[in-house]
C-alpha cells in the first residue's frame, strides 16, 4: 500500500444550543468575567441539554463532516470517537455513532487520551489507512465535560464546555505532498495527580469529578507542547518556520500564547477559538480546525500543525499538508 497518503476531505462541528456566559458563571461560584477572561481567555461555553449525550454531539458533527466530504454512510469503513466522557462504560460511543449514522460496514471504537484524544485518533486513522485496513475514516472528538465537573470548584468549572468536531480522512494514491506528513505521540503516567477524574467503575463505581492542579498543568503544557512540535519535524525537510497555521488544543489562551512564544511563531498563525467554547477536551482541536477551514484561513496547500496535551499526561502533534 506504499504511496497512499491520508488526506482530510471533510470537516464538521457541532456545539449545543445552550450558551453559559461568564456572567452566569459568576452567579454559581465566586468569580467574575474579568477574572475568567484574564486568566483563561474564555468568554462563554456551550452546555449539552438534558438528554443530549456525547453520541448525539458526535453524530451531528460527523454528519456534517461526511456531507462536507461528499460521502454517505456507505462510504465510511471506520468510525473513531475520541472522548473522555462516553455515553456508557460500554459499549463504545463510536458504535452508537456508527449505528446512528446508518454505517453498517467496517468497525468502530473509542480512543481515550483526554484532551489529546483527537490527535491520537488522527495518528491511528492515518496508520489504518496507510496500512490498507481502511479507506475512509470518520474521526470525531466529542465531549460532555459538563457532566464530570464540580460546579462548586471555580478553578475548574469555568474552564470547560461541551461540543464535537469531526473530520473525514481518506486514503489517496498520487496525492503529491498533500496529506498527513508526520505524527508524534507521548505520555507520562507519573503526572496522573495533576489532572484526573476522582472516580470510575473499577475504583469507586461512580463517574467522579474532574480535579486539576492548574499551575502545574500550565508549566508542563508549555514545555511538552513546544517539545513535541520540534519532534514532529524530525525526519522531514520542514521546520516550524514553515507552518502556515497551528491548530492547538483550546485549553487556555495563556498556554496558547506561551507555546507560540517558546516556538518563535507569530500568534497570528495560531487558530484560537477558546473564547467561544472553552476547553472542550478532545473536541477542541477539530472545532478550531473546522472554524479555520470554514472562514477560509486554512487553504489548499497550507502546512497545518495540530497539537494537544491532556490528562495522563498525554500529548501529541500531527503535521498535515492541506
Residue, then its C-alpha position, 0 to 999 in steps of 0.5 A: x500500500x506504499x504511496x497512499x497518503x491520508x488526506x482530510x476531505x471533510x470537516x464538521x462541528x457541532x456545539x449545543x444550543x445552550x450558551x453559559x456566559x461568564x456572567x452566569x458563571x459568576x452567579x454559581x461560584x465566586x468569580x467574575x468575567x474579568x477574572x475568567x477572561x484574564x486568566x483563561x481567555x474564555x468568554x462563554x461555553x456551550x452546555x449539552x441539554x438534558x438528554x443530549x449525550x456525547x453520541x448525539x454531539x458526535x453524530x451531528x458533527x460527523x454528519x456534517x463532516x461526511x456531507x462536507x466530504x461528499x460521502x454517505x454512510x456507505x462510504x465510511x469503513x471506520x468510525x473513531x470517537x475520541x472522548x473522555x466522557x462516553x455515553x456508557x462504560x460500554x459499549x463504545x460511543x463510536x458504535x452508537x455513532x456508527x449505528x446512528x449514522x446508518x454505517x453498517x460496514x467496517x468497525x468502530x471504537x473509542x480512543x481515550x487520551x483526554x484532551x489529546x484524544x483527537x490527535x491520537x485518533x488522527x495518528x491511528x486513522x492515518x496508520x489504518x489507512x496507510x496500512x490498507x485496513x481502511x479507506x475512509x475514516x470518520x474521526x470525531x472528538x466529542x465531549x460532555x465535560x459538563x457532566x464530570x465537573x464540580x460546579x462548586x470548584x471555580x478553578x475548574x468549572x469555568x474552564x470547560x464546555x461541551x461540543x464535537x468536531x469531526x473530520x473525514x480522512x481518506x486514503x489517496x494514491x498520487x496525492x503529491x505532498x498533500x496529506x498527513x506528513x508526520x505524527x508524534x505521540x507521548x505520555x507520562x503516567x507519573x503526572x496522573x495527580x495533576x489532572x484526573x477524574x476522582x472516580x470510575x467503575x473499577x475504583x469507586x463505581x461512580x463517574x467522579x469529578x474532574x480535579x486539576x492542579x492548574x499551575x502545574x498543568x500550565x508549566x508542563x503544557x508549555x514545555x511538552x507542547x513546544x517539545x513535541x512540535x520540534x519532534x514532529x519535524x524530525x525526519x522531514x525537510x520542514x521546520x516550524x518556520x514553515x507552518x502556515x497555521x497551528x491548530x492547538x488544543x483550546x485549553x487556555x489562551x495563556x498556554x496558547x500564547x506561551x507555546x507560540x512564544x517558546x516556538x518563535x511563531x507569530x500568534x497570528x498563525x495560531x487558530x484560537x477559538x477558546x473564547x467561544x467554547x472553552x476547553x472542550x477536551x478532545x473536541x477542541x482541536x477539530x472545532x478550531x480546525x473546522x472554524x479555520x477551514x470554514x472562514x477560509x484561513x486554512x487553504x489548499x496547500x497550507x502546512x497545518x500543525x495540530x497539537x494537544x496535551x491532556x490528562x495522563x499526561x498525554x500529548x501529541x502533534x500531527x503535521x498535515x499538508x492541506 
